[in-house]
Amino acid sequence: MLACLTKASAHKVCQIHRWCHGSPVHRYGLYALQWIVEINGKPTPDLDSFVNVTKELEHGEFVRVRTIHLNGKPRVLTLKQDLHYWPTWEL
C-alpha cells in the first residue's frame, strides 16, 4: 500500500501520515488524516497488528480497507496490492 503510519494513541489505530505519488494508496484514495482501523475485516489497533495483517497479503490481491477520517467519517475502500513496484518495508 505504501504509506507512513504511526500509532495514534488516543484512537488505538494506525494513522496515515504520508503516501508516495503513484502508489496503490495514492491511486485508490487513501491519504493523510485518515486512521486505518481494519484490513480485510481484521482490526489494526496498532502498528504490529497492521504489519502482521499486511504480511499475509499477496501481490495482486484486492484488499478491503476500513478507515476513519480526522472528522470522524468512516469509509471503506478496496485497493489492489502491487508488491512488485511497492513492496512492504519498515523503518
Secondary structure by P-SEA (a helix, b strand, c coil): cbbbbbbcccccbbbbccccccccccccccccccccccccccccccaaaaaaaaaaccccbbbbbbbbcccbbbbbbbbbbcccccccccc
